[in-house]
Each structure stands twice: as C-alpha cells, then as structure tokens.
Amino acid sequence: MDVKLQVREMAKNAKRAGVSLARVSSDKKNRALAKMAEELLRQSAYLTGENAKDIEYAKKAGLSSAMIDRLALNEKTIGAMAAGLNEVAALPDPVGKITSMWRRPNGLLVGRMRIPLGVIGIIYESRPNVTSDAAALCLKSGNAVILRGGSEAINSNLAIARILQDVLKKTSLPAKAIQIIPATDREAVEEMLTLEEYIDVIIPRGGEELIRAVVNQSKIPVIKHYKGVCHVFVDAGADLDMAERICMNAKTQRPGVCNAMETMLVHRDIADKFLPVMAEKLRAAGVTLRGCTQARAVVQEMDEATEEDWYCEYLDLILAVRIVRDIDEAIAHIEKYGSLHTEAIVTRDYQNAQRFLNEVNSSTVLVNASTRFSDGFELGLGAEIGISTTKLHAFGPMGLEELTTTKFIIYGDGQVRT
C-alpha cells in the first residue's frame, strides 16, 4: 500500500478506536496497562535483541554517544518502562472527572467534565521508551494514539508496539487504539500532519530541527518545546556543598537530555569561593567550561563564552558559566536566553527563593533541587507525553490531565431562555 494511503487509513481507524476507548472503564484500562508491563518484562530478551539492531545501525551511522545513550534498551530501561505503565495504571483516571460545578440564578447547575482529546499523533526521535510511555498515557486518558518514531529506533519501536497491541487484542480493547507507523519515509509524516479531520493534536519529541519542521508543516495543533536551555543560579545565600551536588547532577547525570543544566549562573559574592572548587569537579567529570570574562578571571582554565553560548542547548558535557551581580541579573539573563523549560535556584534566602519562583517565566521552576527533576515520572505523573513550553493548553511536563480537555455539562429542571 502507498505510504500516504496507509497513514490515512491508520488515522481513520484511530478515530473510530478513540470513540470506543473513551467509553472504556478505568478498571479495564488499568488491567490492560498492568498486563502490558508484565509482557514487556517477560519479553525483555526479544526487546534487547531488536534494540541491538538499532544500536549497531546508530554506531555505523556515526551518531553521538549521547544519542546512542538515549536509544539503548537494557534491563534497567525496560524495567523503568514497565514501572511507568504500572504507575500510570495506579493514577486516578481523569476521564469523567467533574472539575467544577456552580448554580446559576435561573437554577441551572453548570459544570465541567474531563474528556479525552481524541486522537493524538506523536512524532519522536531516538528514545524507544517514548513508545511505551506515550501509549500508556494515551490509553489511560482515553485517547487513541498514532506513533511515528525515528528511523534510528525503528526495530525497537515496532517491537514495543507489537507487545502493547497484542495486549489490547487479548483484553478486548479497541485494537487500533495504539498504532505505530512502520514506514520511515518522510512522506509518512507529511501525510500525518495534514489529517486534521482525524487527528486532534500533534506532539513532537526530539531536537529543535524536528520540532520546527513539524510546526511549519502541520495543519493540526502542535504541543511543543523547541529546546531546553536550563539554568541553575547559585545565589549568595546558597549552601555551597548543596550547590555543588545540584550542579553536578544537573550537568553530568545525563547531559544529553532536555532538562540538563546548560548554563550555570553564580552570584559574584561567592564566585571566588565556589567557582574554583566547582570547576575542578566538573572538569574531572569531563565537562568543558565556557565562561564570561569575570568567570575566566576566577578560573583561567575556561574557554571564552560567546553570545551564542548563552542560547545553546549543548546536550553534551559542555557548560556555559556566568557570574552575575545579583538575583535581578540572574532573572534577566534567564528571561533573555532561556527557553521556558526549567530553571533552578540554590539559596537559603527565603525572599530570593520566592522571587525566583514568582518571577521566572518557565514551565518548571525549582528551589534547591536539580533541573533533572523536570520529568513526568519524577513529578508523580507516572510518565510524560512530553514537555510543553507553550501555554495552550499545557505548560511543563504533560501527564494524564494534560491529555484531556473539558466539556460543559448542565442539569436543568425545565428552564428555557427568555
């Protein structure tokens, strides 16, 4: 079948499946999710075998070590996928939830009820765990999903999807509620982005280039974030041991992800004490430092930072460092160069902590914690469908509730409008 016709047919089937899935009980969805978790663990050898094909291809293609890290499946990552499925199953079902109710002067009782969005198209790169996470969240929130992963992970994604689809069939849930486009042709994505009569929202996950291409082509609303230029501001009132732990974790625990720290801002009053120690630890971990003039005066073994560095999402062991005079300059820097993703302050000053929370306009803002916690699983969402840095209709890590909307429900007693 022609790839465009294939994608259109998948979208039609998803639309029908979504209508049926919206009516499925929470218990039935939860049992299916638990069974999916069991099957992923049971078939881990199959999954790692298929993933090995992708890893081999990635190495031959010269992909970076950070990209290969995101691509790899092993006992730990498969266990995390299964845990995510079980955690989503344990979360309250948002579908049918009444979010508010009020009485009008004419006696009408007006409320809002959560309902699924319908059909969600997800376009993503590298990480095969997105296949499982996205399917789980869409299933629990009553949405059908069409998945389109990158060519570098095609074998892994198809293997995960087959397991999940088999469970749908065995549990008598709509078989087309989870579908994955098996073709890696660009035409498949181009066709998908035109199908506004069948697909309700597109969520791209991957690099900035991918996301901008999707936004430029799509006729369907897109929930997105372009990049994660995340900052940690070490305030004058910081516990410096705590600041060292947080900054090391934010930069080095997984440098190739969107919530890793890309710029460290340091208050000038503590720079002479904090920066030399911090720089030594970062360099020992393999981090290349690019500093402003003031930072290089304190630590000479830094490359010179350019204007482009402040905007850069490195996704690598590279860190921009800037000394700022106070919290005002730190917030101004974030406002100019940040990407509305994740920002953190390390401080013992309550007023500065509250100012940072109130004034920094990003989707996740932390006090005395690593930026790496900006993650749906870590924040108790079970898993995340992605991170939105746009404010319509979600902002930040997106879990179950963000995959629903509300409709008005009204109880009357014979009222007519005059």
N, C-alpha and C positions, 0 to 999 in steps of 0.2 A: 504494500500500500504506500502511496505517496506520503511523505512525512507530514505535509501540511494537512492532508485529509485525516491522517492518523491522529494528530494532535486535536483537530476539531472534533473528531469522534470521541476522544477521551474527555474533552470538555463537556460535550453533551451528556455523556454517561455520568460525569461528576455532578452535573446539575441535578440529574434525577436522583443520584445517590444522596446528595446533600439534603434533598427534601425528605427522604426516608430517614436519614440519620438524625435529623432534627427532632424526630419523634421517639427516638430510642431512649429507654430508661437509663438512669445513671448506673444502676446495678449491672445492666447488660454491658454497658461500655467499660465499666471497671473490670468485669470478669475478662473481657477481651484484652484489655491492657495487661492484666496480670498474666494471662496466657502468652501474650507476646513477649513479655520479659522472660518467662520460662524458656520459650523457644530460642530466643537469642543466646541465652546461656547454654542451652543444650546443643545448639549448632555452632558453637564458637569456633570449632576446628574448620568448619565449612567457611565461616566468615573470614577467618585469618588467611585461609587458603586463597580465597578470592581477592582479599586485600593485598596479598603478596604480589599478585599480578600487577596491581596498580602501583605499588611501591617500585617494582622493577621498571615499569614504564617511566615513572617520575624521575628515577635516577638517570635513566638513559636520556631523558629529555632535559636533564640539567637543572631541574627545579631546586630551589634553595633548601637548606636543611630545615628552615622554619616551615616551609610549605610541606615538606615531607613529614615533619612532626605533626602537622595538622591532619595529614592524610592517614596516618598509621592507625591500624586497629590491633589491639592486643588484649590480653586477659583483663587488664585494668580498664581499658576504654570500653570494652564490651560489657563489663560489669557495671560501669557507670551508665551506659545506655539502659541496661535492664533496671538499674536503680531509679533512673529517671522515669521510666514507664510506670514503675510501682508507685513512685511519689506522685505522679500525675493522677494515678488511679485513686490515691488516698485524699486528694484535694477535693474541696467542695465543688460540685458541678454548678457552673454559673447559669446554665440554661434554665429558664423558667423562674429565676430569682426575681423577686419584686424589690426594686431598688428604692422606691419611694411611693407614697400614697397620700393624697390630700383630698379634702372635701370642698367642693365649690359652693357658692351661696345658693345655687339652684338645686342643691342636693346631689349633684353628680359626684361620684367617687372616682378620682382620676389617679392613675398610677403608671409606673414604668416597669416593664418586664424585659429581662435579658433574653436575647435570641441570637442564634448563630449569624455570622456574616454571610455564609452560603458556601461558595467555592473559593478556595484560596490557592493561588499559584505561587510556588516558591522556587526561586532560581538561585542556586548557590554553588560555591566552589569548594573544593578540597575536602572539608570535614565530612566524612560519611556519617558521623553521629547525628548530623542535622536531619538525615533521613528518618531516623528513629524519633528524635525529639519533636520534629515538626509533625510527623504522623500522629504521635501521642497527643499533643496539644490540640490538633485539629479534631481528632476523633472525640476527645473528651468534651470539647466545646461545641460539638455537633456540626462541624464543618467538613465537607469533602475537600480533599487536597490533591493537587497535581504537582508533582515534584520533578524538577529538572536540575540534576547535579552536573558538575563539570566532567569533561572527558577524562581528566586525570583520576577520577574516582568511580568510573562507570561500573566496574566489576563489583566493587564494594557496595555501591548504592543499590544496584539491581539485586544483589544477594540479600541485603537487609529488607528491601521491599518485598521480595518473594516470601520471606518468612512472615512478615506482617500481613500480607494479603492472604496467605494460607490460613492464618488465624481468623481473619474476617469470614472466610468461607465456612470454617468449622464452627463458628459461633453464630452463624446465620445473620450476620450484619451485612449491610449493603456492600457487595464485593468491590464496587468501583469507588468506594469512599476514600481509598488510598491508591493512587496510581503514580507511576513514575515513567517519564518519557524515556524510552530505551535508546533513542537516537541522539547522537552528539552533534548533529548538523545544526548550523546556526539558524537555518530556516525553521527549525522546530520552535526556537524561542521567538523568532519574529512572528510566526503564526499565533503562538500562545498570547502574545501581547496585543493582538487585535480582537480577541474573542470576548469583548465586553458584554455580550448577551449571555454568556455562560459563566465567566469568571468574575468574581466580585472585587477582589483585591489581589495585587501582586506584592510579594515581599522578596526583594533580592538580598542575598547574603554573600559577601565576598569583598573584593577590592574595589577601590573607588572607580576604576575604569569600568568594571562590570556594572556597578550601580548606576553610574551616569548614562551608560548606554541603554539600560533598561528604562530609566526615566525618560530619555529622549524619544524612545520608540513606542512606549506603552500608551494605548488608548484607555487603559484600566487604571484606577487609582493605585498609587505606589506608596507603601510604607517603607522608609529607608533610613540609613545613615551612611554618609559618604566616607567618613574616616573617623578614627579615634585618636585625636591629638590630646592626650590626657596629661594633666599636671598634678604634681604634688608640691604644695607650698609648705616649706618648713619655717614656721613663724619664730619670732624671737622668744616666745614663751614655750617652745617645744621641749619635751623630754628628748634629749638627743639620742639616747640609746633606742628609744621607741622610734624616733625618726629614721635612724639607720636601718632598723628591721623593716619598717614600712617601705622605705625607698628601695632597699634591696629586693624585697618581694615584688614590689610594683614593676621593677625593671627586669629582673632576671628570672623570676619563677617560670614565666612563659612569654618571652619577648615578642613572639610572632602573633599575638592576639590583639584585638582592638581595644582592650581595657588595660593594656600595659602602659606604664608611665613613659612618655616621650620627652617631657621637659620637667626638670626639677628647678623650682624657684626657692631661693634661700634668702632669708632676711639678713640684711647687711650686719646687724648687730651680733650675729652668731657665725657669720661666714668664716672668720679666721679659725674658729674652734671646730666647726662642724665639717667644713668642706674638705680639708686635707685627709681626715680620717675616712670620710665617706668616699672620696675619690679613690683612695687606696683600695678600699674594699670592692668598689665597682670595677676598677681595673683588674683586680685579682680574679674577678668573675668573667673577665674578657670583654668588659664594656669599654667602648671608645667614647671619650668625652669631648663635647664641643661647647666651649664656654664663651660668655661675653667677656669684654675687656676686664671688668672687675674680677670675674671668676678666675681668669687666667693670671691675674696678678697674685691671687691667693694660691692657686695650683698651676704651676707653669706647664705641667705635662698635659695640657689640654690643647686640642685643635681650636682654631678660631671659629666661632659660630657666625654664620651668615644670616641675613634676613630670612632666607628660605628655610633655614633650620628650624626657626620658631613655628613654621607652618607644617613641618614634616611629620608624617606618621612613618617612622622607620621600620617598625615590625622586625626589629633586629637589635643586636646588642650595641646600640648607639644611643647616647643620651645627650640632649641639649641642657645646658646649665646656665642659669641667670641669677645674679644677685639683685635683689630689689630692696628699695629703701624702707618699705612698709607694706601693710596689707592692702592699702589703696593701689599701690603699683602692681602688686600681685594680681588683684582682681582685674585691673585694667589690662594687664598682659593676657590674662585668660580670655577676657572679653574680645580682644583683638585677634588672638591667634588660635583660640580654642575651637572645637568642633561640636560643642553642645553635648558631648558624650559623658565624660566622667572626670571629676576634679576632687582633690583631697587636700585638706589642711591638717598639719600636725601642730598642735598647740595645747597649752594648758590655760590659755586665756579664754574664759567663757564668752566674753563680749566679742572677741575676734571670731570665735567658732560660730556664734550666732550670725554675725555679719556675713561670714563666708557662706553659710547655709542659705541666708536670705537673699544675698546679692549676686551670687554666681548663677548664671543662667544656663545650667547644664542639666541633662536628664537625670544624672545621679551625682550627688554631692556628699562627700564623706568627711567625718571628723575623726582623726586618729585611727584610720584604718586604710588598708591598701586599696588602690583602684581596682585590683583584681577581683574585688567582691561585686563589681558591677556585672552581674551574671544571674540569669533567671534561677538557676539551680541553687546558687548560694543565697539568694534572697528569698527562698521559700516558694518560688513559683513552680517547682517541680522540674521544669526545664524552660527554655525560652524559644520563641519562634524567631527572635531577632531583637535588635535594639533599635528603637526609633529615636532619631534626633529631630523629627518634625513633630509638631504638636497636634496634628489632626490625623487620626483621632487618639493616638497613643504617644507617650513620651517616656523613653527609657526602655529597660528590658520588658519584653512583651510575653505575658503568660496567658492563662485561660481567659480572664475577664477582658483582656485587650483583643481577644479574638471573637468577642460578641459586641453587639450593639443593643439598643433598647427600642422597644416599641411602646406606644401608649396603649394602656388598657383602661376602659371606662365602664363603670357599673352605674346604670340608671334605674329609674323607677317610673318610666313613662314620660320623662322630660322631653319637650320639644322646644326648638329655638324660636324666639319671637323677634 
